[in-house]
């Protein structure tokens, strides 16, 4: 009877050891899979970092290139304010070409026909005609 109990204990111990070995084997596989996934994620993260650096460089280049244009726009905007605000222009001294150029320039800046006619010193009808002939409406 004692040998029977010893055999059962040995079988139970063997089964427990087998289960432990199986669990360790699965844990090792899971660890290897996780390590592989982490390695893949690390390489993707590195690729994204490189892409972000390239984008940052492109944005810096674009900002550098657009700075002079923005400066000119600010200058033109302040010139436009001065032009719109000044009523000291001598409209009779402007040639037809100069009037046309000023009308088109102000129209391209977004002024309405009434403001342009007041600024340049010509009739609103002439402003409408110049804008209409140049398809700016």
Z-matrix of the N, CA and C atoms (Angstrom, degrees):
N
C 1 1.431
C 2 1.522 1 110.65
N 3 1.306 2 115.24 1 -39.57
C 4 1.449 3 119.89 2 179.42
C 5 1.520 4 111.40 3 -64.75
N 6 1.303 5 115.27 4 -38.35
C 7 1.465 6 118.00 5 178.61
C 8 1.518 7 110.94 6 -69.06
N 9 1.300 8 117.03 7 -29.12
C 10 1.453 9 121.51 8 177.49
C 11 1.520 10 109.38 9 -68.23
N 12 1.317 11 117.51 10 -43.13
C 13 1.463 12 121.89 11 178.91
C 14 1.518 13 109.29 12 -64.74
N 15 1.320 14 116.42 13 -40.23
C 16 1.463 15 121.15 14 179.24
C 17 1.521 16 109.96 15 -63.48
N 18 1.316 17 117.28 16 -39.08
C 19 1.468 18 121.29 17 178.87
C 20 1.523 19 110.92 18 -66.93
N 21 1.311 20 116.69 19 -42.29
C 22 1.471 21 120.46 20 179.40
C 23 1.524 22 109.27 21 -64.16
N 24 1.347 23 115.29 22 -42.73
C 25 1.465 24 119.14 23 177.81
C 26 1.516 25 110.80 24 -62.36
N 27 1.317 26 116.87 25 -40.73
C 28 1.463 27 121.11 26 179.42
C 29 1.526 28 110.06 27 -64.79
N 30 1.341 29 117.34 28 -41.30
C 31 1.470 30 121.02 29 178.63
C 32 1.529 31 110.51 30 -65.31
N 33 1.346 32 116.82 31 -41.68
C 34 1.463 33 120.45 32 178.35
C 35 1.523 34 109.56 33 -63.48
N 36 1.331 35 116.52 34 -44.24
C 37 1.460 36 120.84 35 179.29
C 38 1.528 37 109.72 36 -62.48
N 39 1.312 38 117.64 37 -41.37
C 40 1.468 39 121.53 38 177.85
C 41 1.522 40 110.59 39 -63.18
N 42 1.329 41 117.68 40 -42.54
C 43 1.463 42 121.63 41 179.76
C 44 1.523 43 110.35 42 -64.73
N 45 1.322 44 116.49 43 -42.15
C 46 1.465 45 120.42 44 178.38
C 47 1.520 46 109.62 45 -62.98
N 48 1.329 47 116.90 46 -43.68
C 49 1.466 48 120.45 47 178.23
C 50 1.524 49 110.73 48 -62.83
N 51 1.317 50 117.43 49 -41.18
C 52 1.462 51 121.10 50 179.67
C 53 1.530 52 110.57 51 -63.43
N 54 1.343 53 116.08 52 -42.50
C 55 1.465 54 120.21 53 178.40
C 56 1.527 55 109.63 54 -64.10
N 57 1.320 56 116.98 55 -42.24
C 58 1.466 57 121.01 56 178.78
C 59 1.526 58 111.08 57 -61.86
N 60 1.332 59 116.37 58 -44.02
C 61 1.469 60 120.19 59 178.66
C 62 1.521 61 110.09 60 -63.02
N 63 1.330 62 117.44 61 -42.34
C 64 1.460 63 121.33 62 178.23
C 65 1.529 64 110.54 63 -62.45
N 66 1.321 65 117.33 64 -43.60
C 67 1.468 66 120.65 65 178.88
C 68 1.531 67 111.46 66 -64.40
N 69 1.319 68 116.80 67 -41.62
C 70 1.474 69 120.34 68 177.89
C 71 1.526 70 110.28 69 -62.90
N 72 1.337 71 116.81 70 -41.96
C 73 1.466 72 121.17 71 179.67
C 74 1.537 73 110.55 72 -61.83
N 75 1.346 74 116.79 73 -44.50
C 76 1.472 75 120.59 74 178.83
C 77 1.534 76 110.84 75 -66.26
N 78 1.307 77 116.90 76 -39.51
C 79 1.457 78 120.99 77 178.05
C 80 1.528 79 110.57 78 -62.82
N 81 1.322 80 116.93 79 -41.77
C 82 1.460 81 121.05 80 177.63
C 83 1.531 82 110.73 81 -62.81
N 84 1.342 83 117.11 82 -43.08
C 85 1.472 84 120.30 83 177.61
C 86 1.524 85 110.41 84 -62.26
N 87 1.321 86 116.49 85 -43.65
C 88 1.457 87 120.87 86 179.51
C 89 1.526 88 110.51 87 -63.10
N 90 1.322 89 116.83 88 -40.69
C 91 1.461 90 121.26 89 178.52
C 92 1.519 91 110.82 90 -64.45
N 93 1.312 92 117.43 91 -41.63
C 94 1.463 93 120.99 92 178.17
C 95 1.531 94 110.60 93 -64.67
N 96 1.315 95 116.73 94 -41.42
C 97 1.464 96 121.14 95 178.43
C 98 1.528 97 110.23 96 -63.69
N 99 1.334 98 116.58 97 -43.57
C 100 1.463 99 121.10 98 179.03
C 101 1.523 100 110.47 99 -64.04
N 102 1.327 101 117.79 100 -41.44
C 103 1.465 102 121.58 101 178.62
C 104 1.525 103 110.50 102 -62.68
N 105 1.324 104 116.81 103 -40.11
C 106 1.458 105 121.04 104 178.07
C 107 1.528 106 110.43 105 -65.53
N 108 1.322 107 117.29 106 -43.61
C 109 1.467 108 121.09 107 178.48
C 110 1.523 109 110.84 108 -63.75
N 111 1.333 110 117.36 109 -40.56
C 112 1.463 111 120.75 110 177.99
C 113 1.524 112 111.16 111 -64.51
N 114 1.301 113 116.30 112 -39.42
C 115 1.457 114 120.24 113 177.72
C 116 1.523 115 111.11 114 -63.00
N 117 1.320 116 116.62 115 -42.10
C 118 1.464 117 121.46 116 178.15
C 119 1.536 118 110.81 117 -64.79
N 120 1.323 119 116.19 118 -43.20
C 121 1.465 120 120.45 119 178.00
C 122 1.527 121 111.29 120 -63.36
N 123 1.322 122 116.54 121 -38.52
C 124 1.455 123 120.49 122 178.83
C 125 1.528 124 110.89 123 -64.56
N 126 1.333 125 117.00 124 -41.77
C 127 1.473 126 118.95 125 178.86
C 128 1.532 127 110.62 126 -67.26
N 129 1.328 128 117.97 127 -37.96
C 130 1.472 129 120.58 128 177.44
C 131 1.523 130 110.76 129 -65.69
N 132 1.330 131 116.22 130 -39.68
C 133 1.457 132 120.48 131 177.87
C 134 1.527 133 110.71 132 -62.87
N 135 1.313 134 116.69 133 -40.66
C 136 1.458 135 121.05 134 177.56
C 137 1.529 136 110.65 135 -62.73
N 138 1.339 137 117.11 136 -42.33
C 139 1.462 138 120.91 137 177.40
C 140 1.527 139 110.73 138 -61.78
N 141 1.329 140 117.33 139 -42.80
C 142 1.469 141 121.19 140 179.89
C 143 1.528 142 111.10 141 -65.26
N 144 1.326 143 116.59 142 -37.83
C 145 1.462 144 119.93 143 177.71
C 146 1.529 145 110.23 144 -62.88
N 147 1.327 146 116.37 145 -42.84
C 148 1.467 147 119.91 146 178.34
C 149 1.528 148 111.03 147 -63.43
N 150 1.323 149 116.42 148 -41.92
C 151 1.464 150 120.38 149 178.88
C 152 1.527 151 110.72 150 -63.73
N 153 1.327 152 116.93 151 -40.65
C 154 1.461 153 120.58 152 177.13
C 155 1.526 154 111.57 153 -62.69
N 156 1.326 155 116.92 154 -39.47
C 157 1.463 156 119.85 155 177.62
C 158 1.524 157 110.88 156 -64.89
N 159 1.342 158 116.87 157 -40.14
C 160 1.473 159 119.86 158 177.75
C 161 1.525 160 110.23 159 -64.29
N 162 1.330 161 116.87 160 -42.67
C 163 1.469 162 120.56 161 178.62
C 164 1.527 163 110.78 162 -63.54
N 165 1.316 164 116.14 163 -42.12
C 166 1.468 165 119.65 164 178.62
C 167 1.524 166 110.45 165 -60.93
N 168 1.331 167 116.59 166 -41.58
C 169 1.463 168 120.58 167 178.76
C 170 1.527 169 110.70 168 -63.77
N 171 1.358 170 116.41 169 -42.82
C 172 1.469 171 119.40 170 178.67
C 173 1.524 172 111.26 171 -63.15
N 174 1.342 173 116.65 172 -42.58
C 175 1.466 174 120.01 173 178.54
C 176 1.523 175 111.41 174 -63.88
N 177 1.318 176 116.85 175 -39.39
C 178 1.459 177 120.12 176 177.43
C 179 1.518 178 110.51 177 -63.55
N 180 1.338 179 116.46 178 -43.65
C 181 1.467 180 120.27 179 177.71
C 182 1.520 181 111.36 180 -62.15
N 183 1.332 182 116.67 181 -43.63
C 184 1.466 183 120.00 182 179.58
C 185 1.521 184 110.87 183 -64.17
N 186 1.317 185 117.26 184 -40.25
C 187 1.466 186 120.34 185 178.66
C 188 1.521 187 110.31 186 -64.20
N 189 1.334 188 116.20 187 -40.56
C 190 1.459 189 120.43 188 178.92
C 191 1.523 190 110.75 189 -63.92
N 192 1.352 191 116.25 190 -41.83
C 193 1.468 192 120.09 191 -179.54
C 194 1.522 193 112.11 192 -72.06
N 195 1.330 194 117.41 193 -32.46
C 196 1.464 195 119.27 194 -176.02
C 197 1.527 196 112.88 195 -84.72
N 198 1.321 197 118.31 196 -14.82
C 199 1.465 198 120.84 197 -178.65
C 200 1.530 199 112.27 198 -58.12
N 201 1.356 200 119.74 199 -46.73
C 202 1.469 201 118.24 200 178.56
C 203 1.529 202 112.67 201 -63.98
N 204 1.324 203 116.51 202 -36.44
C 205 1.465 204 119.95 203 179.67
C 206 1.526 205 109.95 204 -65.93
N 207 1.332 206 116.82 205 -44.28
C 208 1.458 207 120.15 206 178.02
C 209 1.520 208 110.72 207 -62.16
N 210 1.320 209 116.31 208 -38.95
C 211 1.457 210 120.23 209 178.21
C 212 1.529 211 110.62 210 -62.50
N 213 1.344 212 116.17 211 -44.05
C 214 1.469 213 119.45 212 178.14
C 215 1.514 214 110.69 213 -64.29
N 216 1.329 215 117.90 214 -38.96
C 217 1.458 216 120.24 215 178.40
C 218 1.528 217 110.95 216 -62.96
N 219 1.328 218 116.16 217 -41.95
C 220 1.459 219 118.89 218 177.54
C 221 1.523 220 110.72 219 -63.06
N 222 1.340 221 115.69 220 -41.13
C 223 1.467 222 120.39 221 178.88
C 224 1.520 223 109.92 222 -64.24
N 225 1.337 224 116.79 223 -45.85
C 226 1.465 225 120.41 224 179.05
C 227 1.519 226 111.10 225 -63.41
N 228 1.337 227 116.24 226 -36.69
C 229 1.455 228 120.06 227 179.19
C 230 1.526 229 110.32 228 -64.46
N 231 1.321 230 116.68 229 -43.41
C 232 1.458 231 118.81 230 178.93
C 233 1.527 232 110.46 231 -69.91
N 234 1.349 233 117.53 232 -33.71
C 235 1.467 234 120.66 233 175.06
C 236 1.515 235 110.29 234 -63.20
N 237 1.342 236 116.02 235 -40.51
C 238 1.452 237 120.30 236 -179.71
C 239 1.528 238 109.90 237 -64.06
N 240 1.342 239 116.20 238 -41.40
C 241 1.454 240 118.95 239 178.52
C 242 1.517 241 110.85 240 -62.22
N 243 1.335 242 115.46 241 -40.02
C 244 1.463 243 118.76 242 177.80
C 245 1.520 244 110.77 243 -65.89
N 246 1.339 245 116.20 244 -40.80
C 247 1.458 246 120.63 245 -178.94
C 248 1.517 247 110.41 246 -65.93
N 249 1.331 248 117.16 247 -45.04
C 250 1.455 249 120.74 248 -179.18
C 251 1.528 250 109.66 249 -67.40
N 252 1.317 251 117.09 250 -38.13
C 253 1.448 252 120.59 251 -177.54
C 254 1.522 253 113.66 252 -75.17
N 255 1.306 254 117.82 253 -24.11
C 256 1.465 255 119.35 254 -177.40
C 257 1.517 256 110.30 255 -89.81
N 258 1.309 257 115.68 256 133.20
C 259 1.466 258 120.94 257 177.84
C 260 1.511 259 110.05 258 -118.90
N 261 1.342 260 115.49 259 24.03
C 262 1.458 261 119.88 260 -177.12
C 263 1.515 262 112.13 261 -94.03
N 264 1.327 263 118.08 262 8.58
C 265 1.462 264 120.34 263 -179.31
C 266 1.523 265 109.19 264 -68.65
N 267 1.303 266 113.81 265 143.79
C 268 1.461 267 119.18 266 177.96
C 269 1.513 268 108.23 267 -98.62
N 270 1.344 269 118.36 268 93.88
C 271 1.451 270 120.49 269 -173.44
C 272 1.519 271 112.94 270 -64.68
N 273 1.279 272 118.53 271 -28.37
C 274 1.457 273 118.14 272 -177.86
C 275 1.515 274 111.82 273 -72.57
N 276 1.334 275 117.98 274 -18.67
C 277 1.458 276 120.66 275 -178.73
C 278 1.526 277 112.11 276 -88.13
N 279 1.335 278 117.63 277 -11.31
C 280 1.455 279 120.27 278 -179.77
C 281 1.513 280 109.94 279 -80.23
N 282 1.336 281 115.51 280 135.67
C 283 1.464 282 118.73 281 175.46
C 284 1.523 283 108.50 282 -76.57
N 285 1.301 284 115.75 283 170.11
C 286 1.476 285 120.49 284 179.50
C 287 1.521 286 110.15 285 -59.95
N 288 1.319 287 117.34 286 -41.56
C 289 1.464 288 121.44 287 -179.07
C 290 1.527 289 110.56 288 -65.54
N 291 1.332 290 116.83 289 -41.40
C 292 1.459 291 119.85 290 178.96
C 293 1.527 292 111.18 291 -65.82
N 294 1.337 293 116.81 292 -42.34
C 295 1.466 294 120.00 293 177.61
C 296 1.524 295 110.34 294 -60.93
N 297 1.317 296 115.37 295 -46.22
C 298 1.475 297 120.37 296 179.99
C 299 1.535 298 109.88 297 -58.71
N 300 1.324 299 116.13 298 -45.85
C 301 1.460 300 120.21 299 -178.51
C 302 1.537 301 110.77 300 -62.41
N 303 1.320 302 117.92 301 -44.71
C 304 1.465 303 121.28 302 -179.76
C 305 1.522 304 110.99 303 -65.33
N 306 1.335 305 116.23 304 -41.27
C 307 1.472 306 119.81 305 178.98
C 308 1.523 307 109.92 306 -62.09
N 309 1.321 308 117.28 307 -47.72
C 310 1.471 309 120.65 308 -178.98
C 311 1.526 310 111.56 309 -65.63
N 312 1.321 311 116.37 310 -39.00
C 313 1.461 312 119.91 311 179.02
C 314 1.527 313 110.85 312 -62.49
N 315 1.328 314 116.44 313 -46.01
C 316 1.461 315 119.49 314 179.76
C 317 1.530 316 111.56 315 -68.58
N 318 1.323 317 117.01 316 -35.24
C 319 1.472 318 120.11 317 178.35
C 320 1.527 319 110.73 318 -65.70
N 321 1.320 320 116.69 319 -39.26
C 322 1.464 321 120.19 320 178.71
C 323 1.516 322 111.03 321 -67.26
N 324 1.307 323 117.73 322 -25.79
C 325 1.466 324 121.67 323 177.17
C 326 1.522 325 112.14 324 -80.39
N 327 1.321 326 116.61 325 -7.44
C 328 1.457 327 119.95 326 173.82
C 329 1.519 328 115.46 327 102.48
N 330 1.328 329 118.82 328 8.97
C 331 1.457 330 119.84 329 178.65
C 332 1.519 331 110.22 330 -75.37
N 333 1.331 332 116.07 331 150.73
C 334 1.462 333 119.85 332 178.48
C 335 1.528 334 108.88 333 -84.37
N 336 1.315 335 116.46 334 167.72
C 337 1.462 336 122.55 335 -174.03
C 338 1.527 337 111.36 336 -61.47
N 339 1.313 338 118.12 337 -38.73
C 340 1.473 339 120.61 338 -179.06
C 341 1.531 340 110.62 339 -64.15
N 342 1.331 341 117.87 340 -45.77
C 343 1.466 342 121.56 341 179.15
C 344 1.518 343 110.78 342 -63.25
N 345 1.331 344 116.20 343 -40.00
C 346 1.465 345 120.05 344 -179.99
C 347 1.522 346 109.74 345 -65.03
N 348 1.338 347 116.91 346 -44.99
C 349 1.464 348 119.28 347 -178.23
C 350 1.523 349 110.77 348 -63.17
N 351 1.317 350 117.78 349 -37.63
C 352 1.461 351 121.34 350 177.53
C 353 1.517 352 110.96 351 -66.94
N 354 1.325 353 117.14 352 -42.74
C 355 1.461 354 121.79 353 -177.05
C 356 1.522 355 111.51 354 -68.12
N 357 1.329 356 116.35 355 -48.07
C 358 1.460 357 120.64 356 -175.11
C 359 1.530 358 110.78 357 -80.65
N 360 1.315 359 117.54 358 -28.49
C 361 1.450 360 121.28 359 179.43
C 362 1.516 361 112.81 360 88.62
N 363 1.312 362 115.92 361 33.41
C 364 1.468 363 120.68 362 176.70
C 365 1.525 364 107.55 363 -122.86
N 366 1.308 365 115.90 364 169.35
C 367 1.458 366 118.53 365 -179.49
C 368 1.519 367 111.01 366 -71.81
N 369 1.321 368 114.95 367 156.97
C 370 1.453 369 119.89 368 179.04
C 371 1.522 370 110.42 369 -66.19
N 372 1.307 371 117.85 370 -32.10
C 373 1.463 372 121.52 371 177.12
C 374 1.520 373 111.59 372 -62.71
N 375 1.355 374 116.21 373 -41.56
C 376 1.469 375 119.65 374 178.12
C 377 1.520 376 110.52 375 -64.61
N 378 1.340 377 116.62 376 -39.93
C 379 1.472 378 120.74 377 177.65
C 380 1.521 379 109.53 378 -62.41
N 381 1.329 380 117.36 379 -46.33
C 382 1.467 381 120.96 380 178.68
C 383 1.520 382 110.88 381 -60.07
N 384 1.314 383 116.57 382 -40.10
C 385 1.468 384 121.12 383 -179.67
C 386 1.523 385 110.48 384 -65.00
N 387 1.328 386 117.16 385 -47.37
C 388 1.475 387 120.63 386 -178.87
C 389 1.528 388 110.46 387 -62.45
N 390 1.326 389 115.70 388 -44.89
C 391 1.472 390 119.29 389 179.92
C 392 1.534 391 109.81 390 -64.77
N 393 1.320 392 116.71 391 -43.52
C 394 1.470 393 120.01 392 -179.42
C 395 1.513 394 112.60 393 -63.70
N 396 1.335 395 116.71 394 -40.18
C 397 1.470 396 119.76 395 179.54
C 398 1.519 397 112.48 396 -67.38
N 399 1.316 398 116.78 397 -23.96
C 400 1.461 399 120.27 398 -178.42
C 401 1.523 400 112.19 399 -103.02
N 402 1.324 401 116.40 400 12.60
C 403 1.470 402 122.90 401 175.14
C 404 1.525 403 112.77 402 52.63
N 405 1.325 404 118.49 403 44.96
C 406 1.454 405 121.94 404 178.39
C 407 1.519 406 111.87 405 -100.15
N 408 1.318 407 117.67 406 3.14
C 409 1.462 408 119.48 407 -178.06
C 410 1.485 409 111.15 408 -83.59
